[in-house]
């Protein structure tokens, strides 16, 4: 067998095969790249189709909601128009019924003006065919007690016991307040008469009873009674205070000085001064300012109060009051914040004395007793006379709280309204004192107020010298008493 050798490829053959291989690779790469682009395009087209579908669904929902809202709005407008028509029809019907009710009034005489026959007719028409009654105005309440008190045959003593004054004094107050307190009748009801309005206020101040009981006594609503009390107290402050509680003129001051000097031997005294506390409910703000430490310690019960400072003449009639300062303030600070103090600084209390207790400082116009220890006979005698003058103010405040028992207990009146109520009590006290209204002994009230000597009790050297001179004259001219011995 013969074997022949194979021819080896040359350089050109290698180049040919290399080019052929590169061409296949390029073709394969191009094919793969086209496949990837095609797949990416398909994916993008799919996403776009999904988004377009979701957007179409959202638009469709919005259109549906808009149509539904428009439909609801049309239905609401239609319903409103129907209700408006019904309301106008009912309003016309009720107006006509009220006019018919008003048309019945001339058929009755004056004694039957407050009869309920027209009202019943109107309520029957409003009640419908079934005859159910609907009241047009206030609830029926019994006024038997007040009607009895207001009757001319009512006993004078019982009237005085209920209202702390005679019927003549009560009628005078009603006449004075008539122009301010009176109200006009309306188409719906008759106004509350002026005597009943004034009686509600005075009975509430006199007894201190809660508004619930006042409502039952007078046949009025609780809120109506509360409103009447504040209205009448405000009217008393506006109308009666300028007439019955004012600082006296020169002629009155001269008469007061003569009366005090003839009775007690101390010249130039124009008034007696005292400060008392009125209990209140704990306020919502500034609680500490109204906290009364001394009353709390004495009564073993947390106490809050406001102060009432008053100056009285020889009859026990108030000539000046300062109301409303917090109960934590001592007497000398209350005095320094009063109009009386400003009046004295303005020179209106020159060469006169106002007598106070040891809780006030000795000043150019304030005369107080000796407070140091180991007093001489002369000083004891002076303190006795000063105490007698000062007791006039204290007894006047005791009668004030005895007559108007609302001052003895914590009241339901708001703190901001309380000064008006207390001022009204002081004015009514003056009216009773001026008209010599006797107070029932059972109403006597024991007044207890703590006296605290101020830190600076000596504020006038001239008054110290005048006090020593007055004390000397009292003892050596036989004008001093002997109670101190």
Residue pairs with C-beta under 8 A, 6 or more apart in sequence:
94 126
97 122
97 125
97 126
98 122
98 187
100 121
100 122
100 125
101 118
101 119
101 121
101 122
102 118
102 187
104 117
104 118
104 121
105 113
105 118
108 115
108 117
113 190
114 190
119 135
119 136
119 137
120 133
122 136
123 133
123 134
123 135
123 136
124 131
124 133
126 134
126 136
127 133
127 134
136 188
137 188
137 189
138 189
138 221
139 221
141 215
141 216
141 219
141 220
141 221
142 216
142 219
143 218
143 219
144 219
145 217
145 218
146 196
146 199
146 217
146 218
146 219
148 154
149 158
149 159
149 162
149 199
150 195
150 196
150 199
156 166
156 167
159 166
159 167
159 170
160 166
160 437
160 440
161 440
162 203
162 206
163 170
163 199
163 202
163 203
163 206
164 202
164 206
164 403
164 404
164 428
164 432
164 437
164 439
164 443
165 202
165 428
165 431
165 432
165 435
165 437
166 435
166 437
168 435
169 431
169 432
169 435
169 437
170 195
170 198
170 199
170 202
171 195
172 431
173 198
173 202
173 240
173 428
173 431
174 194
174 195
174 198
176 239
176 240
176 243
177 194
177 198
177 232
177 235
177 236
177 239
177 240
178 194
180 235
180 238
180 239
181 194
181 197
181 198
181 231
181 232
181 235
182 191
182 194
183 191
183 192
184 191
185 191
192 220
192 224
192 228
196 218
197 228
197 231
197 232
198 232
199 218
200 214
200 218
200 220
200 225
200 228
200 229
200 232
201 228
201 229
201 231
201 232
201 233
201 236
201 424
202 232
202 428
203 209
203 214
203 217
203 218
204 211
204 214
204 225
204 229
204 406
205 229
205 233
205 404
205 406
205 421
205 424
205 425
205 428
206 403
206 404
206 405
206 406
207 405
207 406
208 404
208 405
208 406
208 407
208 408
208 409
208 411
210 412
211 222
211 225
211 226
211 412
212 222
214 220
214 222
214 225
215 221
215 222
215 224
215 225
218 225
220 228
226 412
229 413
229 421
230 413
230 417
230 420
230 421
232 424
233 420
233 421
233 423
233 424
234 420
236 423
236 424
236 427
236 428
237 420
237 423
237 424
237 427
240 427
240 431
241 423
241 427
244 427
244 430
244 431
244 434
245 318
245 319
245 321
245 423
245 426
245 427
245 430
246 319
247 319
247 320
247 343
248 256
248 270
248 313
248 319
252 313
253 270
253 352
256 269
256 270
256 271
256 313
256 314
257 267
257 268
257 269
257 270
257 352
259 314
260 266
260 269
260 270
260 314
260 389
261 267
261 268
261 269
263 314
264 385
264 388
264 389
265 385
265 473
265 474
265 477
265 479
265 480
266 353
266 355
266 367
266 385
266 386
266 389
266 470
266 474
267 470
268 351
268 352
268 353
269 352
269 353
269 354
269 355
269 367
269 389
270 313
270 349
270 352
270 353
270 354
271 311
271 312
271 313
271 319
271 320
271 354
271 355
271 393
272 311
272 312
272 354
272 355
272 356
272 389
272 390
272 391
272 392
272 393
273 309
273 310
273 311
273 312
273 335
273 354
273 355
273 356
273 360
273 366
273 390
273 393
274 309
274 310
274 312
274 356
274 357
274 390
274 393
274 394
274 396
274 397
274 449
275 307
275 308
275 309
275 310
275 331
275 334
275 335
275 359
275 449
276 307
276 308
276 310
276 397
276 401
276 447
276 449
277 292
277 295
277 305
277 306
277 307
277 308
277 327
277 449
278 305
278 306
278 307
278 308
278 407
278 418
278 422
279 295
279 303
279 304
279 305
279 408
279 409
279 410
280 290
280 304
280 305
280 306
280 327
280 410
280 411
280 415
280 418
281 304
281 410
281 411
282 290
282 302
282 304
283 290
283 304
283 415
286 326
287 304
288 328
289 326
289 328
290 304
290 305
290 306
290 326
290 327
290 328
291 302
291 303
291 304
291 327
291 328
292 303
292 304
292 305
292 327
292 328
293 328
294 450
294 452
295 303
295 305
295 327
295 450
296 302
296 303
298 448
298 450
303 327
304 327
305 327
306 323
306 324
306 325
306 326
306 327
306 415
306 418
306 419
307 322
307 323
307 324
307 325
307 326
307 327
307 329
307 334
308 321
308 322
308 323
308 397
308 422
308 426
309 321
309 322
309 323
309 325
309 331
309 334
309 335
309 338
309 340
310 318
310 320
310 321
310 322
310 393
310 396
310 397
310 426
311 318
311 319
311 320
311 321
311 340
311 354
311 393
312 318
312 319
312 392
312 393
312 396
313 319
314 392
315 433
315 434
316 392
316 393
316 395
316 396
316 399
316 433
317 396
317 430
317 433
317 434
318 396
318 426
318 429
318 430
320 338
320 339
320 340
321 423
321 426
322 334
322 335
322 337
322 338
322 339
322 340
323 419
323 422
323 423
323 426
324 418
324 419
324 422
325 333
325 334
325 337
329 337
330 359
330 452
330 454
331 356
331 357
331 359
331 360
331 451
331 452
331 454
332 359
332 360
332 361
332 454
335 341
335 360
335 366
340 354
343 349
344 363
344 364
344 365
349 365
350 365
352 365
353 365
353 366
353 367
354 365
354 366
354 367
355 366
355 367
355 368
355 386
355 389
355 390
355 393
356 366
356 367
356 368
356 390
357 368
357 369
357 390
357 451
358 368
358 369
358 371
358 451
358 453
358 457
359 451
359 452
359 453
359 454
360 366
360 368
360 454
361 368
361 454
361 456
361 457
361 458
361 459
362 368
362 457
362 458
362 459
362 460
362 463
362 464
362 467
363 459
363 460
363 463
364 460
364 462
364 463
366 463
367 386
367 463
367 467
368 386
368 457
369 382
369 383
369 386
369 387
369 390
370 379
370 382
370 383
370 467
371 453
371 457
375 383
377 475
377 484
378 471
378 472
378 474
378 475
379 471
380 484
381 471
381 474
381 475
381 480
381 481
381 484
382 467
382 470
382 471
382 474
382 475
382 480
383 484
384 480
384 481
384 483
384 484
385 474
385 479
385 480
385 481
394 447
396 429
396 433
397 447
398 444
398 445
398 446
398 447
399 429
399 433
399 439
399 445
400 407
400 425
400 426
400 429
401 407
401 408
401 445
401 447
402 439
402 443
402 444
402 445
403 425
403 428
403 429
403 432
403 439
403 443
404 425
404 428
404 429
405 443
406 421
406 425
407 422
407 425
408 445
411 418
411 421
413 421
431 437
432 439
458 464
473 479
474 480
